Amino acid sequence: MNKLAAYVRLMRPPNCFMMGFAVLVGAALADPSKMSQSWQSLAYGFITGFTLTAASMSINDYYDRKIDAINEPDRPIPSNLIKPREALIFASVLTVIGLVLSYLTNTVYPLCLLTAIIAWTVSVGYTTIGKRSGLPGNFLVSICVAIPFVYGSVAIANEIKLNVLLFASMAFLSITGREVTKGIVDVEGDKTQNVKTLAVKYGEKNATVAAVAFYVSAVVLSPVPWFLSLVSLWFIPFVVVTDIGLVASSFMLLKDYSRENARKIKNIVLLWFIFGLLAFIVGTVR
């Protein structure tokens, strides 16, 4: 039972569900009228997002096992619940499942498979090379988060709709801010492994300013879908909560950029991200 629970923890189910859900959101934004008739493709798309995210989490923990031994010693690999080789095998199985289902999502047009391959390549590029690069690595993570929305649009409409592109851009900005914040949390372990995050290279204070700049950029972009009449009135209350949350979190981080508070902000930002998802979902209701 402990072994099974360790594998579940290795996948980070909340992240996996969020990425699978993001595929559905991308599809709903692109063409909500096709949701019911395309349920099978969307189910495949959800599982694709879930499994590829789980695979990337497993690969990430494999390459981060030395850093996690310092920063997060209770994770499955550094705690010896799962051996490094087992984590790689698990990731390989999840990857195969995800890519096969991405092909089944739309067997006529290979854009879903291509998008999934790009997402997986970016993810592996981050864990093997990009993470030690600092900000470029943060961008790679943000691309991985934004791609599921694009995937959903491609799955149901065979193109990237403008409203989906806008939301993907907002996701990119907010997640980049979160990744920079995470660098503040992990600064001690990252120093030992020569990971060149903004917090390591320029200090926690400057990293905080950079993180806040990304959060605020996402807030500034948020009214654009409404101004372009891409969403309904229902979009406004949810996006207002998101914006207020991001701004409040930014002030809290600027006031206290200690490791403990940065960890708290990093987790809270995920909540505002979920509200942003809801904003675009309810915004499809006319």
Secondary structure as UniProt FT lines:
FT   HELIX           2..11
FT   HELIX           13..30
FT   HELIX           32..34
FT   TURN            35..38
FT   HELIX           39..63
FT   HELIX           65..71
FT   TURN            73..74
FT   TURN            76..80
FT   HELIX           84..105
FT   HELIX           111..128
FT   HELIX           130..133
FT   HELIX           135..157
FT   HELIX           162..185
FT   HELIX           187..192
FT   TURN            193..194
FT   HELIX           198..202
FT   HELIX           204..221
FT   TURN            222..223
FT   HELIX           224..227
FT   TURN            228..229
FT   TURN            233..234
FT   HELIX           235..255
FT   HELIX           259..282
FT   TURN            283..284
//
